Amino acid sequence: MNSVLNRASRNFLWRHPWQLALAIVGIALGVAVVISIDLAMESSLNAFNQAGKAFSGVATHRIIAGDGGLDEKLYRRLRVDEGIQKLSPVVNAYVFMSKQTDAGFNLIGIDPFVEKSFQSIWQIRKNKNTSVELLTRLITEPNTALISEQTASRLGLNIEDDLTIDTDHGERRLKIIGLLSPNNAVSEQVLSRLIITDIATAQEVLEMFGRLSSIEVLIDKNQPDAAPAPAYTPSLEISAPAPGRSAAYTPSLEIIRKALPGNALLVEAESQSQAMREMTRAFSINLKALGLLSLLVGMFLIYNTMTFLVMQRRRLIGSLRSIGVTRRQIFKLIIGEALLLAAIGTLIGIVLGIALGQGLLYLISGTINAIYFHIDAASLMITPLQLGKGALLGISATLLAVLPPAFEATRISPVTVLVRSQLESGIRRLIKIANLISWVFILSGMALALLSGKSIVLGLASIFLLLFGFAMMTPALTLMFMKLVERIFGRLSGILVRLPARMVSAEISRTGIAIAALMIAVSATIGMDLMISSFRQTVADWLQTSLRADLYVSLPGEKMPDARAEQDQRLKAKLAELQDVKMLSSVLHTNTIIAKDSVSAEAGAAAENDFTKVSVFELNEKSKPGFIFKHKADNKLWDRFEQQQTVIVTEAYAYHHGVKIGDKIRLQTDQGSEPFEVLGIYADYSGDQGHLAMSRRNYQHYWPDLGYSGIGVYAKDGVDLQQLENQINKLITGQQSVKSDQAIYKASMELFEQTFTITETLRWLSAAIAFVGVFSALMALQFERTRQLGILRAIGITSGQLTVLITGETALMGLVAGLIAVPVGYIVAYMLIFVIYQRSFGWTMAFHFNPGVIYQGLALALIAAALAGILPALKMAQTKPAEALRSE
């Protein structure tokens, strides 16, 4: 019996290739979107992790400091005074190839003969026999460097050629003395963006004299202090351990921490990677939610297709049940078909996901670069786990979508399964039940949004509950709308005008699902459009308010005390002396350590010492109105800001850290931790982690002068700004630049649009899946109504009238989907703005009504439905009445 059932199933499926293809496309697209997002996101983060291992290798910990770096004397003190030998000093910064601003490289200065057990990626090479001679040249010859073979080939360079790079301080030349050979794909990716030099060369090229970026530390956690450790090859600079200590001395973490100055931290090597992952967590969750939305829309398509395949065989199923086939066998048959479709669709989805992931990788890594942190050029990393997750999602979604039609086929008796009207009457009873259940989903979604605290995942879950609730309500709303259309147009026109509405209602088991899928895609599109337009307007208003100066001088690069800070001071003095300059303001963007007991008890304490961003402002009367406070503020606030030990915090910082006005934040200084009272909270959309802001007077009281990150120039009235800009350009050097407020505004808005490119792409993919769903439903209706439409042709309806009839039906389906999607889209936008984005990024923004979004949403629904109906309409119009009447 099973062989007969399988043969009957196989023969039936082969006779309906269109429906099979559309179902497979729905599964494949949903799986592809989910997999591509996961692959692109993980590959971007992996690129950051691998770049760190280029010089850290298997280091367990890292000593880091804020801007200004570490004094290189600390390295000697730890090696000589404390006898800690498994240390690797590092100087690193990003540089660019001259005249190729897109070709960024990580320049790393290292001690070439440092402890071999660090196993840095650059040390693990195929040709180890040339190491000693090559590394000796790296130390003894100034301005020498190593690059990978692939980089040399790409740039057309050979050994002994000069490599010209652009740093923050101008052009520098390095001589290539050797090429690094990667031994696997991972090291090839990392080395392709790496330039290796000696520490002294890196310090000279980057003008970091006497400073280090970090010190890598290798601690054997399984050994106590003074326990034996592997043999050590001493550094060229420091060859002897501390008196009384063995060359294999392994220190405890506490010994190292006690030796550190106030501006330095000892952190686990993996903690920075975890911090970066946590920083992008909200971004990742939102992208994956968009992928799941595509899969949800695809589930409607799968449900529709499997329902069609079941209902097309209602006579066959009835006959099989009459001759003794059990309900269990029918159920297994349908589940088996679904599994076959799921397997094929998932395999195609995996292939498409890998291809789509390559495209999304560029968009996602670009967004991370622009908003969060710098990552080197990433290549797509494919792991079995990620592919397995996508396959599991695809198969699970398919089985979940096919359960209702599978149970439906086994529930109806052999007699009633042969009657189509029985199906539709049963569906209408289910619609009434679904309408009641929809309110449970909608109310549950609202309750979850209100009661889920700061959880992003639960916030997104509430949106999915709302969407699913409104989707379940869609068939009932469709029936109501069709009755209204019949009443309005039935009195004014003939039967051909009333027929499209009746056709939609009569086939609600099929049209209802297609309309629901299209409604979800369009409402998500409307919601995303409203959110993006509201965010765009909020950011535009913030920029116009914040950009108070006429011109802005940017001073990029690592901030160092002493000489470099003095250069910034001299530049500022020269700017003040210009005849057309009325006044100046300045800002320094830096980092400082926030102490363990950072925030007063009311707001909660930090778990451990960590760096926090600080903006140090030197303000004037014109620049102060550029701060948009989230509360009422007066001049007393600015007096206290300048005179007292206080800070103001961004809205994002206050949200993520639970900070309120009046709380005290303790910051680590060389004199110990000091409390700073929070005076105010202000809007800032430059980053989603937030930062502190303090006056320059306060900052210089506790920390060394690091110069400036930017200087605002306020021109006198009537001054030619272009002429003033030209004068300033003559004073600046290297990577320093000057831009007008309008140029900065334009660049900022372009960056804003870039960050939402990925969102736009994923949103249109969801709409494409919904389009396939509507097309699938209409193709199914075409097969089911062949005899019905044949009768219409036989009684005199022309092929043109039949085309108009079917097109009118699809237009009504699109119109209903659009009308329902408009209010649902507004609800989605409200949830995104006031729930998801606030929880993700800590920002609040105004809801800006944009009527154009409504028109676009309605147009999208109508056009998608109309396009999906063209082929079925033409196919039915070409069908001869005699053939149609013989089809059943």
Secondary structure as UniProt FT lines:
FT   HELIX           2..14
FT   HELIX           17..56
FT   TURN            57..58
FT   STRAND          61..65
FT   TURN            67..68
FT   STRAND          70..71
FT   HELIX           72..76
FT   HELIX           77..81
FT   STRAND          87..97
FT   TURN            98..99
FT   STRAND          100..110
FT   TURN            112..113
FT   HELIX           116..118
FT   HELIX           121..123
FT   HELIX           128..130
FT   HELIX           131..140
FT   TURN            142..143
FT   STRAND          144..148
FT   HELIX           149..155
FT   TURN            159..160
FT   STRAND          162..167
FT   TURN            168..169
FT   STRAND          170..180
FT   HELIX           185..191
FT   TURN            192..193
FT   STRAND          194..198
FT   HELIX           199..205
FT   TURN            206..207
FT   TURN            209..210
FT   STRAND          211..212
FT   STRAND          214..217
FT   TURN            221..222
FT   TURN            225..226
FT   TURN            243..244
FT   TURN            247..248
FT   HELIX           253..259
FT   TURN            262..263
FT   STRAND          264..268
FT   HELIX           269..279
FT   HELIX           281..312
FT   HELIX           314..322
FT   TURN            323..324
FT   HELIX           327..371
FT   HELIX           384..411
FT   TURN            414..415
FT   HELIX           416..418
FT   HELIX           420..451
FT   TURN            453..454
FT   HELIX           456..490
FT   TURN            491..492
FT   HELIX           495..506
FT   HELIX           508..546
FT   STRAND          551..554
FT   TURN            561..562
FT   HELIX           563..577
FT   TURN            579..580
FT   STRAND          581..599
FT   TURN            601..603
FT   STRAND          610..618
FT   TURN            621..623
FT   HELIX           624..626
FT   HELIX           635..643
FT   STRAND          646..650
FT   HELIX           651..657
FT   TURN            661..662
FT   STRAND          664..669
FT   TURN            670..671
FT   STRAND          672..682
FT   STRAND          692..695
FT   HELIX           696..702
FT   STRAND          710..715
FT   TURN            717..718
FT   HELIX           721..729
FT   TURN            730..731
FT   TURN            734..735
FT   STRAND          737..740
FT   HELIX           741..755
FT   HELIX           757..784
FT   HELIX           786..794
FT   TURN            795..796
FT   HELIX           799..831
FT   HELIX           832..836
FT   HELIX           837..841
FT   HELIX           851..877
FT   HELIX           881..885
//
